[in-house]
Amino acid sequence: MGVRRSGSGAREGAERTGIRETGHGEGAAALEKERKPGDTVLFPVTLDDAVMETDQSWAASLRRTRHLGDFRAWKDHDLFQKSFDRLLRDLKA
């Protein structure tokens, strides 16, 4: 089940990005795997506003502690390239 918002767009976006009302979505599972020091398994990217709109604790933690690769404007070549370059740099680190 997706995040409950008015209109279906936010709910569908939430389902695509792994946000679940129960908090057991892909984001929460990835954060659980990172409990060991030095184990980074989550490189969050945004394709829509779902992670910014949810009040789930794992999403709030991501917003506070991580760079969120912004791919919402993926049709804009320059903005996409900038976000993609940053993601590649983070993956190589």
N, C-alpha and C positions, 0 to 999 in steps of 0.2 A: 504494500500500500504506500502511496506517495505522501508527500507533505500536503496537509489540507490547507488550501488557499482558495480564494474565490477565483473561479475560472479554471479551466483544465490545463492551461499552458504551464503554470508553475508546478502543478502536480506531475505532469508528464515530464517536464525538465528534471524534476527531482528524481523520478524513477530512472531516467537515463544516467544521472550522475551518481547513483547509488545511495541517495538519501532515503532513509526509511523512518517511519514514525517510531519504530521500536528501537532505533539506534544501533541495529545490528547490520547495517549496510556495509558496503565495501570499504568505506572510509573508516568506520569504527574498527573493522577487522585489521586493516593495514596499520592503524595506530597501535593496536594491540601487539602486532608483530614487532613494532619498534621499541618495545619496552627495554630491550637490551641496549646498553650504551653503544653508540657507533653504528647501529643497524638502521639505516635509512632505507625504507622500502616504498615510501609514499612521496611522489613528486606531483602535488596537486595542480591541476589545470582547471580553468573555468571555461565552459562552453555556453553557459547561460547564467542566470542570476540565482539559481537554486541554493548554492552553498552560502550566498550572502543573505538570503531571505529566511533560512531555517533557523530555529532557535535550539537545535540539538547541540549538546555540549561538545562533541567531537568536532563539529563544524566551527563552532566558536573558537575552539582551541587552534584549529588550522588558521583561521583569520588572524588570530593574535600572534602566532608563532612562526608562520611559514610565508614564504613568497608563493602566491597563487599565480601560476602562469595564466595570463589573460588571453584566451583564444576566442572571446565573444565576437570580435570583429575579424573573424577568419577570412572574410572576403576581401579585406584590405591587405594587399600584398605586403606593404611596409610594416604595418602593425603585426601581421602574422609572423613575418621574418624576425622582427625584434623579439617577440615572445618565444619563437622557436629557438633562436640563438641562445637566449637565456636558459631555456630548458636543457639544451645540449650542454651548456657550460655547467649547469647544476648536476647533470648526470655524470659528467666526467670527473667532477670533484671528489 
